[in-house]
Amino acid sequence: MTSQVRRAQHGDEDALVELRAEMFRAMDVLGGDDTWRSNARRWFEQHLNDPGCGIFVVIESGRVVACAMGLLRDAAPSPTSPDGGDVLISNVCTVPEHRGRGHGRAAFEAVVH
């Protein structure tokens, strides 16, 4: 089956929230109420076009099946970043039935490139 990697766009917010929930389930950290879901959806809506935030999804059969996100951060200069700054990679997740096909890696690689 052919998959496509692209930047997340408006309309992907619900899938991004569900993938985030799946990531938390896999980490066994879900609990409490679901207030975080509406807050996360709003956060994704606000950051889809943010130049300091790269959110990438993998599409298979018209469905978002994986994602990864990178956020530019202020950080002290270092040998590998003489002007400072770094990237926080997060929200790397694939829906269970699509795991083992390289989708998470593809989304991660889109973030770092």
Secondary structure as UniProt FT lines:
FT   STRAND          3..7
FT   TURN            10..11
FT   HELIX           13..26
FT   TURN            27..28
FT   HELIX           35..47
FT   TURN            48..49
FT   TURN            51..52
FT   STRAND          53..60
FT   TURN            61..62
FT   STRAND          63..73
FT   TURN            79..80
FT   TURN            82..83
FT   STRAND          86..94
FT   HELIX           96..98
FT   TURN            99..100
FT   HELIX           103..112
//
